[in-house]
Amino acid sequence: MMTIDFVVAELGTVRREDLEEWIAHQWVLPEQQDGQYLFVAIDIARARLIAELRQEMAVNDEAIPIILSLLDQLYDLRRRIGAYGDAARG
């Protein structure tokens, strides 16, 4: 698990304040332990995606939760289809 300072350094273009705002909006959901956020790889990937959406694609903050929700649904559907395929094979 990685700390918020590690994530900020890893992403390079994201400020701590931005990441804390994304956590407050529940766009990124790290664990909290002893008053400190702890991130796993999926949290960092999601923060990287949010940063790219905002910085490279100029997506505004109102659209971010919609895009994240749609992506979450897409990944869940892919997971379910894979599980059905596995069950059908056997």
Secondary structure by P-SEA (a helix, b strand, c coil): cccaaaaaaaaccccaaaaaaaaaaccbbbbbcccbbbbcaaaaaaaaaaaaaaccccccccaaaaaaaaaaaaaaaaaaaaaaaaaaac
